[in-house]
Amino acid sequence: MANPNIVAATSILGNTGVATLTTSLVTFFTVPSSTVYKLNSITVANKSASAATVDLTVSVDGTNDRYLAYDINVPAATTLIILTKDQSIYVPETGTMKALASAGTALDLVYSYEAIS
């Protein structure tokens, strides 16, 4: 597993992903081979009338998850900003991001990223 040289990139594609979180830790992306994802923003919106919590993990090797957010409270009918472009992070090939919510389908996750290859 080698990280692509982002200075010599032949493709940089902007993308937005969405997911409704459940009470199970679910992978919402796995970075393809020969690609790096630059995460620019992550927001979580609580659609319910009750507070819920969110966990978000990142793995740079596809195996060992590390928490980017752990048990963070998202009050009812609010949006939480977890990551902004001025704090962007790179996830190398085979890396993953996973998330879960404390309450059913109360939380929606929206993230923007650049796929660099």
N, C-alpha and C positions, 0 to 999 in steps of 0.2 A: 504494500500500500504506500504509494508515493503521492504527496500533494502536488497538484498541477502548479506550474510556475505561473502565477497570476499576472506577471509583467508581460509574459508572452501569450496571453489569452487570445484565442481566436473567436471567442463568443462570450458575451455578457448579456444575459437575458433577464429582464425584470419580471418578477412574478408576485402574485398575491395568493396566499392559501387561506382556507377557512376550515374550521372544524367545530362541531358541537361536542363538548366534553362530556364524558360519562364518569362513573365512579371507578372505572378500571383505568390503569395506566396504559394508554394507547399510543403507539407510534404514529405521529402525523406526518413525518417525512423521514426518508433515508436518502442520503446524498449518493447519487450514482457514481460509478467509477470514472476517474479522470475529470472530476468536477469538484468545485468548492462552492458552498453556499455562503454568501455574506448576508446575514440576517440584519435587516435595517429597522424593523419595528415588530413588536408583539403587543397586542392589546387583548384584554378579556372583558367581555360585556356580560353582566348579570341580567338576564331577562325575567327573573322571578321576583316575587314580592318578599322573599326572604334572603338573608345573607348566605353566602356560600364561600368555600375556600378553593384555591387552585394550587396545584403542584405542577412544576414544569422542569423537565430534566433535559440535559444535553449530554451526548456521548460523542467523543472525538474518535473513538475506535469502533463504534457500533456495539460495544459490549458493556462497558462500565459507565453507568449513568451517574451524573453529578447534577445536583439541584441548582437551577437558575432561580427558581422561586419555590418556596416550601411553605405550605399551609398558610398562604396569604389570603386574608379576608377580602372578599369583594362584596361590599354592601348591596342591598337590594336596589335594582334599577340604576346601577352605576357602571362605569367603565374604568378598568384599571390599566394603566400603561406600564408594561413590564420592561420594554426595551425601546429605545429611540435610536435614530440614525447616528446621533453623536456618541452612542455607546455600542455601535454595531459589533457583532462577533462573527468569526469565520468558523464554519463547520466543515471539516475536510471530508473527502470521499469515504464512504461507508459510515459516516457519522449519522447520528439520529437525534431527533427531538421527540419527546413524549410529554403527555400532559394528562391530568385527571382533575375532576371536580368532586367536591364533597356531596353534591346534590344532583342526582339524575342528569337531566339535560338543561340545567339552569344557565350554564355558562357557554358562551360562544367565543372562540379564539380566532383572531384575524392576525396574519403575519405577512410581512412583505420581505422579499429577499431577491438577491441577484444570484443566478446560476452562472458561475464562471468556469469556462473550460477552454 
